[in-house]
């Protein structure tokens, strides 16, 4: 009989589909996926009941109901061998305890930093095994360190752009502008997409290579853009130390990478021919980096960062 995995994840950019496919292909388990729902009151009576509960009991029933709603599709009495959770801070403690009851092994993957999401700290106690992509958080909170991974492999050399970047519009924008301006002066073809979550924010007048988009783009769509470029840009957030998915997507697709994260030099896959570390005092991207071909990694290092390796390490297979 196949073992069973319950996988819980938010819907951000459809990334849950990548994880789900990885579990299905490499774990040998039957996978049930729960994508966190946006909760709406079922009746006016429930709304009034929650108001009274918050005022007189100090308890927000809506948060409890919203968390419980994620499990409505799971038949009562169902047991799982593993429950793998991402973004556990979105679940009420009632649900986190419930996971331990219905799964033999409860696992969490923190794909963002604890400085960014302090609520992570309160969730560690609910899991049997805890993993983090951040090496500093892993040491600080005694977690298992594991990087992100690549999930697409391609070696397309017939590309239409030299340089591609996609992110939400945030405090990183001035750095993006500076790098884009630098690359334009060096005569490179550039495509940058910026998505603004807050529609009330006044957007700047972009450079010709920068386009503001109204809707987020899924990881699968983003991969198509990255296949069509020679170089991928990765700009870390101010309080981020772990390596983003962009780093590993570039690896899987055999693309060069320009990154603002200096910690990348500490990893075994770092190759200055493939990865350029952009610093505040950078005045130009070296032409020998821009024009030389990508150097393939040793096979054992390359496979180490695949989604297959990630799944097997998380589940201890």
SVG drawing of the C-alpha trace seen along z (x, -y; Angstrom):
<svg xmlns="http://www.w3.org/2000/svg" viewBox="-28 -59 65 61">
<polyline fill="none" stroke="black" stroke-width="0.4" points="0.0,0.0 1.3,-3.5 2.3,-5.8 0.3,-9.1 1.4,-12.7 -0.7,-15.6 0.9,-18.7 -0.3,-22.2 0.8,-25.4 -0.4,-28.9 -1.3,-29.6 1.5,-32.1 2.3,-32.1 1.1,-28.5 4.3,-27.4 2.4,-24.7 2.0,-22.9 5.8,-22.5 6.0,-20.9 3.0,-18.7 4.5,-17.4 7.8,-16.7 6.2,-14.7 4.1,-12.7 7.1,-11.9 9.9,-11.3 8.3,-10.1 6.3,-7.1 3.5,-8.4 -0.1,-9.3 -0.3,-13.1 -3.3,-15.1 -2.7,-18.9 -4.4,-21.6 -4.1,-25.1 -5.0,-27.6 -8.4,-29.1 -9.6,-32.7 -12.4,-32.4 -15.8,-34.1 -18.4,-34.1 -21.1,-31.5 -23.9,-33.7 -24.5,-37.0 -25.1,-35.1 -21.5,-33.8 -20.2,-37.4 -22.1,-38.6 -21.0,-35.6 -17.3,-36.3 -17.7,-40.0 -19.1,-39.0 -16.3,-36.4 -13.6,-38.9 -15.1,-41.6 -16.0,-39.5 -13.8,-36.4 -10.8,-37.8 -11.0,-35.0 -11.1,-35.4 -13.4,-32.6 -12.9,-33.6 -9.3,-32.7 -10.2,-29.3 -12.9,-28.7 -10.7,-29.7 -8.0,-27.3 -10.4,-24.5 -11.9,-25.1 -8.7,-23.9 -9.4,-20.4 -13.0,-20.1 -12.1,-17.9 -10.3,-15.3 -12.6,-12.5 -12.8,-12.0 -10.4,-9.3 -8.0,-9.6 -4.4,-9.0 -1.2,-10.2 2.4,-9.0 3.6,-12.6 2.1,-16.0 4.4,-18.6 3.5,-22.2 4.7,-25.5 3.8,-28.9 2.5,-27.3 1.8,-30.8 -1.3,-30.9 -2.8,-28.0 -4.4,-28.3 -2.7,-26.3 -5.8,-24.1 -5.0,-23.0 -1.3,-22.6 -2.1,-20.2 -4.6,-18.4 -1.8,-17.7 0.2,-15.9 -2.9,-13.7 -3.5,-12.7 0.1,-12.2 2.8,-9.9 5.5,-12.6 4.7,-16.3 7.2,-18.3 7.6,-22.0 9.6,-23.9 10.3,-27.6 10.9,-29.1 11.2,-32.6 13.3,-34.2 12.3,-34.4 13.2,-38.1 10.6,-38.5 8.0,-36.4 8.6,-36.4 5.4,-34.3 7.4,-31.3 9.0,-31.1 5.7,-30.1 5.1,-27.2 8.3,-25.2 7.0,-23.3 4.2,-21.8 6.4,-19.8 8.5,-16.6 11.0,-17.8 11.7,-21.5 13.6,-22.6 14.7,-26.1 16.3,-27.6 18.2,-30.1 21.5,-28.9 21.4,-31.6 17.9,-30.7 18.8,-27.0 21.6,-27.6 19.7,-30.1 16.6,-27.9 18.2,-24.5 16.5,-23.6 17.6,-21.3 19.1,-23.4 18.1,-22.7 18.3,-25.0 15.5,-25.6 15.8,-23.6 15.5,-23.6 12.5,-21.9 13.0,-22.6 16.0,-21.5 16.7,-23.0 19.6,-24.2 18.0,-26.6 20.7,-28.7 18.5,-30.3 17.4,-33.2 15.8,-36.6 17.1,-38.5 20.4,-38.8 18.9,-39.6 15.6,-38.8 14.2,-39.7 10.8,-39.4 9.7,-40.4 7.1,-42.3 7.6,-46.1 9.2,-46.9 12.3,-48.5 14.6,-46.7 13.4,-48.8 16.3,-51.4 18.8,-48.6 16.9,-47.1 17.0,-50.5 20.7,-50.9 21.5,-47.4 19.2,-47.9 20.8,-51.2 24.2,-49.6 23.2,-46.8 21.6,-49.1 24.9,-51.1 26.6,-47.8 24.2,-47.3 22.3,-44.3 18.7,-43.3 16.8,-43.4 13.3,-42.4 12.2,-43.3 8.7,-42.7 7.5,-44.3 4.2,-43.5 2.7,-45.9 0.4,-44.2 -0.8,-47.6 -2.9,-49.3 -2.8,-52.6 1.0,-52.9 2.2,-55.6 4.5,-53.7 7.6,-55.5 8.1,-56.2 10.0,-53.0 13.0,-52.7 12.2,-51.4 13.3,-47.8 11.0,-47.8 7.3,-46.9 4.8,-47.1 2.3,-44.3 -1.2,-44.1 -1.3,-40.4 1.2,-38.1 2.8,-35.5 3.0,-31.8 6.3,-30.0 5.6,-27.9 5.1,-31.1 8.2,-32.7 10.2,-29.6 9.3,-30.2 10.7,-33.7 13.9,-32.4 14.4,-29.8 14.4,-32.7 17.2,-34.6 21.0,-34.2 21.3,-35.8 18.9,-35.8 19.0,-38.5 18.4,-37.8 18.0,-40.6 17.7,-39.5 15.5,-41.3 17.2,-43.4 16.6,-40.9 17.1,-37.7 20.1,-35.5 19.0,-32.2 19.2,-31.7 16.1,-32.3 14.5,-30.0 15.9,-32.1 19.4,-30.9 18.4,-27.3 16.2,-27.9 19.2,-29.5 21.2,-26.3 18.5,-24.0 18.3,-25.9 22.0,-26.4 21.8,-30.2 24.3,-32.7 23.2,-34.6 23.8,-38.1 22.9,-38.2 23.2,-40.7 23.6,-38.0 27.3,-37.7 26.7,-34.5 26.4,-32.6 30.2,-32.4 30.1,-30.0 28.2,-27.3 29.8,-24.4 28.2,-25.2 29.6,-28.8 31.6,-29.4 32.5,-33.1 32.2,-32.3 28.5,-31.5 27.7,-33.8 28.5,-37.5 28.0,-39.0 26.8,-42.6 27.9,-45.0 27.0,-48.6 30.3,-49.8 29.9,-47.8 30.4,-50.1 30.0,-47.5 29.4,-43.9 32.6,-42.4 32.4,-41.7 34.1,-38.3 31.3,-37.3 28.6,-38.5 30.0,-36.9 31.6,-33.6 29.5,-30.4 27.9,-28.8 30.1,-26.2 28.3,-23.0 28.6,-21.9 29.9,-18.5 27.1,-16.0 27.1,-15.2 26.8,-18.8 24.1,-19.5 21.9,-16.6 22.3,-17.7 20.1,-20.7 17.3,-19.0 13.7,-18.8 14.2,-15.0 17.0,-15.4 15.0,-18.0 11.9,-15.6 14.1,-12.7 15.9,-14.7 12.7,-16.3 11.0,-12.9 14.3,-11.1 13.9,-8.6"/>
</svg>
